[in-house]
């Protein structure tokens, strides 16, 4: 860990009250950043996350920093623009945006409800686009444009997820959103990258993480053999947010225990 790597940076993490978002917020705070935690109807968890960020800041050797909670539904463009205005009013600027807010539920391809498909894509993909737009507008207003956007994608950016059409669509789209914005603004000091988690022990995976048999069934498909805790992938975000990744843009780094290696092909059965 480098407790000064993000010193002085202002970061917004959407969906930052729990899971991957909270782990990233704590890691950023430890490394010196001031963190704004976005959430929707998750007041208690958001307050706990801010307290954890304060502790992380102190453990990193930093003075107590004014970490902040911002409630906003990222699927609303107007709410996102208001949130950005609040950040700039509070801190004077934004340096790092982490588009982490995400939801999923079953949407079988033959029977999905239109409203549910639209809800998931609204948060996972449109929300990321709205937040990126607001951040980029702010970055470009600076005398020397500069900023970092990191999108929380998934292994399902590249691996289909039958029965979860909306989630697969949103993560596939997020990969191309990452590459498109990276190319569009590469010459203006703005870097856009993604992190593609695999099977992570968060509430998004409550359907299996707390059941030993179901969890074992998931972990059998992971080449490294286990599902990871959120803090195992938070360092990937910190790296991409830092100047150590200054020459990287348009990439999705898969932190997935090898899932994107298609482990079922480990034994040669096709030739």
Phi, psi and omega in degrees: 000142176243102186292351180248005188297326181246023184303129177085355181278150175252124185234138172251128179238111178282148185059038188268007185276345182201172174061221182300317182301316179294318179299320178293318179301314180296319180295317178299317180297318178300322183272010169109357182278155167264131192244134169254122184257116177269145176204170172229118176051045181221049189303313184296314180293324178296319178296319177296322180295319178296318177299319179295323178294321177298316177298318180297320178301314182294319178297332177279000178088019182255158174290161178300128185248154185277062175302151194222151175254135177227115178269126178195141175274109186292346177285355176256116180300320181295319179295322179295316180296322177295318178299317179297318178298322179294320179296312181296321178296322184282319189244347181091342182189171170229137180250326187224130171246128172248109177278090186248341183303131181199148178222161173207154171199162181299133173220075179304143188298339183257348185223014183294151175275133182302319182296324180288319176301315181293325179295314182293314179294327178299318179280308191288323186248306179296321178301318178296320179295317180296316180294319178298317179301313180298317180294316182296318176304318178293314180302319184288343180282348182285152176304322174238096184305134180195138177179165182230134172237132176234124180258128174279105180263226184186162170301338180280009164294328182236342179254123178300152177230084182305140182088349180231057186304313184297318180296314179299316178300316184294320182284325173298317177295325180295325177298318180283330172300316178302309184292322182293312179294323178301315181291320183296325187241015183299327183271009181237027172076014182247122178255138180229119179225174179226160171238130180251093178290157172261230181277104184246144185278077178234173181295339176298336181249032179299339181296342181221340191292332184260004178249114186305319182290315180294320179296318178298323178296323176291313187293339176297337181268357182263118183307323179281350169092002182207154172273143188262153171283156182303324183288353176284337180250351177304325178299333178295319177296316181298319177300310182295331179283341189268170177289348176295338178255026187300336183255018180246129171205150179078017184250147167249118177266119182271115176252087199220012181064015179097009182302322181283004172273358181056067187302338179293349176263010181301319174264130186286105180244358187258352183225000000 
